[in-house]
């Protein structure tokens, strides 16, 4: 029941006078609205964001002048709305990234394509024994005790978008540990980076080794059992032959 219905999601609407008599909404007559002009606010994607309107107590200026003015204002408003949305989405994304980055149980680090570490999470600090300040600006090969070269691994990551590898290395205090690297290519602060998830698999490797040792023991016991059964059978047959001979 208002002239806004003629604008929203449509096109420029202009009523130079007589608006309160043309539409049934009581507010128009209550406030003595005579002229109305509205322009839709449409995002670059085509989404309808709303409208911008002028209401006057007397007749409106000529249509062309009003339309030009509202078009100018609407363009500016759309730009500001989309900018605010982008900033809000970016802020939400950064907050989510920060929450995941800090609370993740696995280690996370971000590297430039040249291998320079630009950020690490608390889990990686705890896992490696190095502080964030000790790792920022350095390379993984600088932290590896044997100076291990990861160049081939990162070439594979860059070529395929992601890759996975297992590495046996040491913590800062010299304690050996196994870790699993999962790296992918991401865009971070407008540049291409490697994002890596590092998982400590030392306990898993130890359990696998223990299981392998137990399996070897079981296989050995099974072989001995077979040999025992074979020996018992041979002895029994030999005893039978000896009884006949005697």
Number of C-alpha atoms within 10 A of each C-alpha: 11 15 21 19 11 16 21 20 18 15 14 19 20 23 17 19 20 15 25 21 13 14 14 13 14 13 12 21 14 9 12 16 19 21 21 24 24 26 29 25 27 21 15 10 6 9 10 14 15 16 21 18 18 13 20 16 14 14 16 19 11 10 13 9 10 20 17 11 11 20 17 12 15 21 15 12 17 19 15 12 14 14 12 12 12 12 12 12 12 12 12 12 12 12 12 12 11 13 11 13 19 16 12 15 17 18 24 24 22 23 24 18 15 11 18 17 21 16 17 22 21 18 20 22 18 13 18 19 16 15 15 18 11 11 19 16 14 15 18 16 14 12 18 15 14 10 10 13 13 12 12 8 16 21 14 15 18 16 11 11 14 19 18 15 11 14 13 12 18 18 18 15 9 11 10 13 18 19 22 18 19 18 24 20 22 17 10 13 7 7 9 13 22 25 22 23 19 22 19 20 16 15 11 12 14 13 12 12 12 12 12 12 12 12 12 12 12 12 12 12 12 12 12 12 12 12 12 12 12 12 12 12 12 12 12 12 12 12 12 11 11 10 9 8 7 5
